[in-house]
Amino acid sequence: MPPIEELIAEITIGNIYWFVNPQISSFEPHPHVCIGINDNDCVFMICGTSQFESRKRYFELNDLPFETLVMIKPNESNTITKQTFIDCNEVQVHDVGDLYYNKTFKQRGRITKAELLQVKQGIEISELLEQSFKKELLTYFPKL
């Protein structure tokens, strides 16, 4: 296994990582979009889902703006096989060490600049993320 520093050096905003996430109720690997890394110990990610109808229903019931739900279309550079939705209201914090030891953690693609811009805008308008957390997250995005 390569050193943890190599993993840290390779984690990039906009990359898609697949892994079994203990923060969700599934034993299947899910795609996660990286939106930031903090002081080399915390990685900020948003888990993707292909279950649009359940996300749509959640957004309707909670009166959330649909601009905070970003669709990732399958293409060669992201390796996603079906439309996937990223909920910008649900940013997860992952410890680098946990990701390093997660045997399913693999980088498998990248979202487009346009999709990354939509994610950034979704975070900006999210009503569920705390202002200080949003401000921190937005500092990680490259100039788009």
Summary of the structure (lengths in Angstrom):
residues: 144
radius of gyration: 14.5
end to end distance: 34.4
largest distance: 45.6
contacts: 406
relative contact order: 0.22
helix: 34%
strand: 27%
